Amino acid sequence: MQIAFSKYHGTGNDFILIDNRTHSIQLTKTQIAHLCHRRFGIGADGLMLLEKADNYNFRMVYYNADGGESTMCGNGGRCITAFAEKLGVIVANASFVAIDGPHMARIEKNNSISLHMIDVNGVDHYSGYAILNTGSPHYVLWTDDVLNEPVFAKGREIRNRPDFHPNGINVNFVQRFPDHLYVRTYERGVEDETYSCGTGVVASAIADSGNEVGDFVTRIKTPGGKLEVSFTKDSPDTAKNVVLNGTATFVFDGTIEV
């Protein structure tokens, strides 16, 4: 079976995008993992299928690099919006549904896309870290030296802790600077550090707001580039009107035999 695909990245978090509006493509976990493999396949942190959905422009079906269907991916949501525009499915605004529910997105200038994320209904603050779900579960760990953190080893250890079994958790290493946060992320399913994680930077920004309430705009730096997160808090442990803004970049088109 020959499959046409497009490759995109959102601040270095890269994805294989496939148009499956005909529902003719059925991939196994092994096939998806092979396509995402950086030596024997196309190479990506994840793979997405764009499918038809009643009452929405499209459905986003997301798989991690290990081939397993996963929870929401913020960078992926921006990339599939750009892919939908390329296909002619949308013009500038998108209404789509993902595994965590409906999302709205808007294509701005310079490849920037604003993506509305789900509301956050609980933040657990602990000494030195926080845990919350922004469409995917995240462990936000504060550090004073983010560039020298052993993200792979330490992230893998936390991700596999028994209290996070059976599905594990994404681990964000976050350093506060006067005008931004710097975030590095170990992603489950990829089982490695990625250049950027959309739901992770959203989790980091919301956790950073602590017990304050009001409107927030947080600038984020990741190894793959810059992002911005805005949100509103009416209470210390909830967030609404959550928007992730950043670029979604087309890399190339291709076909591959599966």
C-alpha positions as CSV (number, residue, x, y, z in Angstrom):
1,M,0.0,0.0,0.0
2,Q,1.4,3.4,-1.0
3,I,0.5,6.3,1.2
4,A,0.9,10.0,0.5
5,F,1.9,12.2,3.5
6,S,3.1,15.6,4.5
7,K,5.7,16.4,7.1
8,Y,5.2,19.4,9.5
9,H,6.8,20.6,12.7
10,G,5.7,22.9,15.5
11,T,8.8,24.4,17.1
12,G,10.8,21.3,16.3
13,N,8.1,18.8,17.4
14,D,7.6,17.0,14.1
15,F,4.8,15.0,12.7
16,I,3.6,12.9,9.7
17,L,0.2,14.1,8.4
18,I,-2.0,11.8,6.4
19,D,-5.3,12.7,4.7
20,N,-7.7,9.9,5.7
21,R,-11.1,11.6,4.9
22,T,-12.0,8.5,2.9
23,H,-11.2,6.2,5.9
24,S,-9.3,3.9,3.5
25,I,-6.1,3.9,5.5
26,Q,-5.9,1.5,8.4
27,L,-2.5,1.4,10.1
28,T,-1.3,-1.0,12.8
29,K,0.7,0.1,15.8
30,T,3.8,-1.6,14.2
31,Q,3.3,0.3,10.9
32,I,3.0,3.6,12.6
33,A,6.1,3.0,14.8
34,H,8.0,2.1,11.6
35,L,6.8,5.3,9.8
36,C,7.9,7.4,12.8
37,H,11.3,5.6,13.1
38,R,14.2,8.0,12.5
39,R,16.4,5.4,10.9
40,F,14.1,3.1,9.0
41,G,11.0,5.3,8.3
42,I,10.1,8.9,7.7
43,G,11.1,10.0,11.1
44,A,8.7,11.9,13.5
45,D,7.6,12.4,17.1
46,G,4.1,11.4,16.0
47,L,1.6,10.6,13.2
48,M,-1.8,12.2,12.6
49,L,-4.7,11.2,10.5
50,L,-7.1,13.9,9.3
51,E,-10.5,12.4,9.1
52,K,-14.1,13.5,8.6
53,A,-16.2,14.4,11.6
54,D,-19.9,15.4,11.8
55,N,-20.4,19.0,12.7
56,Y,-16.7,19.8,12.6
57,N,-14.2,20.6,9.8
58,F,-12.3,17.5,10.6
59,R,-11.2,14.9,13.3
60,M,-7.6,14.8,14.6
61,V,-6.4,11.2,15.3
62,Y,-3.0,11.3,17.0
63,Y,-0.4,8.5,17.5
64,N,2.9,8.7,19.4
65,A,6.1,7.6,17.8
66,D,5.7,4.2,19.5
67,G,2.6,3.6,17.4
68,G,0.0,3.9,20.2
69,E,-2.9,6.3,20.0
70,S,-2.3,9.1,22.4
71,T,-3.9,12.0,24.3
72,M,-4.0,15.5,22.9
73,C,-1.0,17.1,21.3
74,G,-0.9,20.9,21.2
75,N,1.9,21.3,18.6
76,G,0.1,18.6,16.6
77,G,-3.1,20.5,16.8
78,R,-1.5,23.5,15.2
79,C,0.2,21.4,12.5
80,I,-2.9,19.6,11.5
81,T,-4.7,22.9,11.2
82,A,-2.0,24.1,8.7
83,F,-2.4,20.7,6.9
84,A,-6.1,21.2,6.7
85,E,-5.7,24.6,5.1
86,K,-3.2,23.0,2.6
87,L,-5.8,20.4,1.7
88,G,-8.5,23.1,1.2
89,V,-10.6,21.8,4.1
90,I,-10.5,25.2,5.9
91,V,-9.5,28.7,4.9
92,A,-8.3,30.4,8.1
93,N,-10.4,29.1,11.0
94,A,-10.8,25.5,12.1
95,S,-13.3,23.7,14.2
96,F,-12.1,20.1,14.9
97,V,-12.5,17.4,17.4
98,A,-9.7,15.4,19.0
99,I,-9.5,12.7,21.7
100,D,-10.0,15.3,24.5
101,G,-13.0,17.0,22.8
102,P,-13.6,20.0,20.5
103,H,-11.0,22.6,19.6
104,M,-10.9,25.9,17.7
105,A,-7.9,27.2,15.8
106,R,-7.0,30.2,13.7
107,I,-4.2,30.7,11.2
108,E,-2.5,34.1,11.9
109,K,0.4,35.8,10.1
110,N,3.9,34.2,9.5
111,N,2.7,30.6,9.9
112,S,1.5,31.3,13.5
113,I,-1.5,29.4,14.6
114,S,-3.6,30.1,17.7
115,L,-5.1,26.9,19.2
116,H,-7.8,26.8,21.9
117,M,-7.0,24.1,24.4
118,I,-9.4,22.5,26.9
119,D,-10.1,24.1,30.3
120,V,-8.0,22.9,33.2
121,N,-10.1,21.9,36.2
122,G,-7.4,21.0,38.7
123,V,-3.8,21.8,39.5
124,D,-2.0,19.8,42.3
125,H,0.9,21.9,43.7
126,Y,3.7,20.2,45.7
127,S,7.1,21.3,46.9
128,G,9.1,21.8,43.8
129,Y,6.6,20.4,41.2
130,A,3.0,20.4,40.1
131,I,0.7,17.9,38.3
132,L,-2.1,18.8,35.9
133,N,-3.9,17.7,32.8
134,T,-4.0,20.0,29.8
135,G,-5.4,17.4,27.4
136,S,-2.4,15.2,28.3
137,P,-1.1,14.6,31.9
138,H,2.0,16.6,32.9
139,Y,4.5,16.7,35.7
140,V,6.0,20.2,35.9
141,L,9.3,20.2,37.8
142,W,11.0,23.5,38.7
143,T,14.7,23.9,38.2
144,D,17.4,26.5,38.5
145,D,19.5,25.1,35.6
146,V,17.3,23.7,32.9
147,L,20.0,23.5,30.2
148,N,22.0,21.1,32.3
149,E,19.2,18.9,33.6
150,P,19.5,15.2,32.7
151,V,16.1,15.3,30.9
152,F,16.3,11.8,29.4
153,A,17.4,9.9,32.5
154,K,15.4,11.9,35.1
155,G,12.4,12.3,32.9
156,R,12.3,8.6,32.1
157,E,12.5,7.8,35.9
158,I,9.6,10.0,36.8
159,R,7.5,8.9,33.8
160,N,7.8,5.3,34.9
161,R,7.1,5.8,38.6
162,P,4.6,3.2,40.0
163,D,2.2,6.0,41.0
164,F,1.8,7.0,37.4
165,H,1.2,3.5,36.1
166,P,-0.1,2.2,33.8
167,N,0.0,5.1,31.3
168,G,2.8,7.2,32.6
169,I,3.1,10.9,32.6
170,N,5.0,13.6,30.5
171,V,7.7,15.4,32.5
172,N,8.5,19.1,32.0
173,F,11.7,20.7,33.4
174,V,11.0,24.4,33.8
175,Q,13.2,27.4,34.7
176,R,11.8,30.8,35.5
177,F,13.3,33.9,33.9
178,P,12.2,37.5,34.3
179,D,10.3,37.6,31.0
180,H,9.7,33.9,30.0
181,L,9.9,30.3,31.0
182,Y,12.3,27.8,29.5
183,V,10.8,24.4,29.1
184,R,12.3,21.0,28.2
185,T,10.1,17.9,28.1
186,Y,10.4,14.2,28.2
187,E,7.4,12.8,26.3
188,R,5.9,9.4,27.0
189,G,5.2,7.5,23.8
190,V,8.2,9.1,22.2
191,E,10.3,8.0,25.3
192,D,12.8,10.8,24.8
193,E,13.2,14.5,25.0
194,T,11.4,16.3,22.2
195,Y,12.3,19.8,20.9
196,S,8.9,21.1,22.1
197,C,5.7,19.9,23.7
198,G,2.5,22.0,23.3
199,T,0.5,20.6,26.1
200,G,3.6,20.7,28.2
201,V,4.2,24.4,27.8
202,V,0.6,25.0,28.6
203,A,0.9,23.0,31.8
204,S,4.1,24.9,32.7
205,A,2.5,28.3,32.2
206,I,-0.6,27.5,34.2
207,A,1.5,25.9,37.0
208,D,3.7,29.0,37.1
209,S,0.7,31.2,37.8
210,G,0.4,29.6,41.2
211,N,-2.5,30.7,43.3
212,E,-3.0,34.0,41.4
213,V,-6.2,34.7,39.5
214,G,-6.8,36.9,36.5
215,D,-5.7,37.0,32.9
216,F,-2.2,35.7,32.0
217,V,0.1,35.7,29.0
218,T,3.2,33.7,29.3
219,R,6.1,33.6,26.8
220,I,7.9,30.2,26.5
221,K,11.2,29.1,25.1
222,T,11.9,25.5,24.2
223,P,14.8,23.9,22.4
224,G,12.8,24.1,19.2
225,G,11.6,27.7,19.4
226,K,9.2,30.1,21.0
227,L,5.6,29.7,22.0
228,E,3.0,31.8,23.9
229,V,0.3,30.7,26.2
230,S,-2.7,32.8,27.4
231,F,-5.4,31.9,29.8
232,T,-7.8,33.2,32.5
233,K,-8.1,32.0,36.0
234,D,-11.2,32.6,38.1
235,S,-9.9,30.4,40.9
236,P,-6.3,29.2,41.9
237,D,-6.6,25.7,40.5
238,T,-8.6,26.2,37.3
239,A,-7.9,27.8,33.9
240,K,-10.2,28.7,31.0
241,N,-9.9,30.4,27.6
242,V,-6.5,28.6,27.2
243,V,-4.8,29.4,23.9
244,L,-1.5,28.1,22.6
245,N,0.1,30.2,20.0
246,G,3.1,29.4,17.8
247,T,4.3,28.5,14.3
248,A,3.4,25.4,12.3
249,T,5.9,24.8,9.6
250,F,5.5,22.7,6.4
251,V,8.6,20.5,5.8
252,F,7.9,18.3,2.7
253,D,5.4,16.1,0.9
254,G,6.2,12.5,0.0
255,T,4.9,9.0,-0.6
256,I,5.9,5.8,1.1
257,E,5.2,2.1,0.6
258,V,3.7,0.5,3.7
